[in-house]
Amino acid sequence: MLPQVIVGRHCCAQSTNPDNYRPLVGDELIDELGHLAQSLAGARICEINATSAGGGVAELLAAEMPVLQAIGVNADWQLIHGDAPFFEVTKAFHNALQGADLDLSETIKQTYLDRNLACAEMIEGAYDVYIVHDYLVADIEGCAQRVLNLLDDAEEKQALGEAGAKGCVRSFYCPDSCAMN
């Protein structure tokens, strides 16, 4: 199972109550936020990244998750697992994105893909939407689909939820900054 980050439910905190922002942004925007949240009623969202502290994504999710909970959106935040070779590879990716040379060998590719597959296998529960926040797990969509294709046992598929195994990967979103070509 991927570790789940529990930020805490702060629905009564001033910073997570959208109504407290009405004087700043107006009724129209806050009402629209409420309507958008209602349109997600019943949907399960899984936010995935590599760390719960130290980094822009972690800071944004730490602030976002209580707001999502306050407006009634059913969202979880899960973290990938990594080992030293995986993080060496992703550090090399990071450095390459900033201009360093990278010899994308088969070993590097396989290390990266193997860890993404292992993480995909650890996702528990049927989510309707997965939001992948960084390139460390950019291939988790493909890996999750491969995992689901391997589930031949009807009992295993049913254990994933009413929608069955295919419902687990209805939608993946990965910002352009983490998409792998």
N, C-alpha and C positions, 0 to 999 in steps of 0.2 A: 504494500500500500504506500502511495506517495504521502509524505507528511502533509498534513493540513495546517495552515496557519490560522490560528484563532486570534483575531484582533480584539475581539470584545464587542459587545453590543452596546453602543452608546446612543441609543435612539433619543434619549432625553438631553444629550449634550448639545449645547448651543451650536457647535460647528457642524453637527450632523443633521440638524433639523432644517429642511429647506425653507420652511416658513420664516425662519430668521433672516433669510436673504431677500425677502420681498422688498424691503425698503431700498435695497441696493440695486436689484436687477428687475424689479417690477413683478406684478401678478402674472402677466402673460407667460413669462419664462418659467416661473415656478409651477403654474398650472400645466404647462406643456410637459414639464418633467414628471408630474404626477400621472398624466395621460400615458406617457411613454412607459413609465413603470407598470401601469395597469396592463399595457399591451404585452408585457412579459409575464403576466400572471400564469403560474403553473410551469414556466420554463426554468430549467436548472442550468446555471452557468458555472463553468470551471475556469478560473484564472490560473495559468501555469507560468512559473518562472523559476529562477535558480536560487534565489536567496530571499529571506524575510527581513534582512537588515543590510544596510550598506549598499546603496545604489539607488538610482532614480526610480526604477520600477518598484522596488520595495517601499520606498517612501510614498509613491503615488498610491499603491495598493493599500498601504496602512491607513491612508486617509480615505480612500474610496470605499473600502469594504464596509465600514460602519454606516456610510451614507446610503449605500445600496441596501443594507439591511433596514435602515430607517424608513426607506421608501417602499419596502416590501419586495425587493428583488431577491430571489433565492440564488445567491452566489457563494461559491467556495473558492478558497485560494490554496493551491497545492504547489509543493516544491519538488523539483526533480532530485534524484539521487545522482551523485557522481563519484568517480574514483579519481586517483591521481592521473592516470593516463588520459582520461576523458577531459579533465580540466587543463591538462597540458595542451591538448588538441584545441580546446575552445579558446585558450589564451593565445595560441598561434593564430586562430581565426580572427580574434580581436585585434591582434597586432597587424595582421594582413589588411583588415578593414581600415587601418590607419596608415597603410603604405608599406609595411614590411613585406619582404618576400616570403612566399609560402609554397613549398613543394607539396602539393596535394596528393600524396602517395596513397596507394590502396590501403596501407596500414592505418593511415590517419583517417581515411574515409570509413574504414570498417570499425575503428574504435568509436568514432562519432555515431555511426548508425547502430552499433550494438548497444550503446548506452541509451539511445533514444528508444530502441525497441524494449529494453528492460524497463524503462520508465513508463512506456505505454502499457506494458503488461501490469504495472502496479496501479494504474488508475482504477479506482473502485467506484461503482455506481454508474448510472446512466445519466449523462448530461446531454442537454440539447445543444449547447454552445460551448466551445472551448476557445479561450482567448490565450494564445501563446505569446508571451511578452518579450522573448529574446531569442537570439539565434542559437543559444545553447540547446534548445529543444525544438528548433525549427522543423525538424523532420518527424516530430512526434505524431503528426497527422498521418503520414504514410505508414508509420510503424503501428499506430493504433488500428488502422484499417487492416494491416496484415494480421495483427493479433485477432481481430474479429473474424477474419476469414479462416483462421485456424480453429475457431470454436465450432466444432462439428456436433458436439453433444447438445441436444435440445435443452437439457436441464441447465447446462452452463449458460446458454443464451438466455433462457428465461430468468436466471438468477441476476442478470444484468438489468432487469426491469421490464415493465409491461411492454415497452416499445421493442424489446428484444435487442439483440446485439447491434443491429444496424442503427437503432435509435441512439446508440452511444456516440456516434460520430456524425450527427446530422450536419453540424456546422463547425468549421474551424476558422479562426481568424488569426492571422499572423501579420503584424505590420510589415510594410515593405522593408523596413530596416533589418528584419530577421529572416526574410525569405531567402531560401537557398535555391540556386539555379543549377 
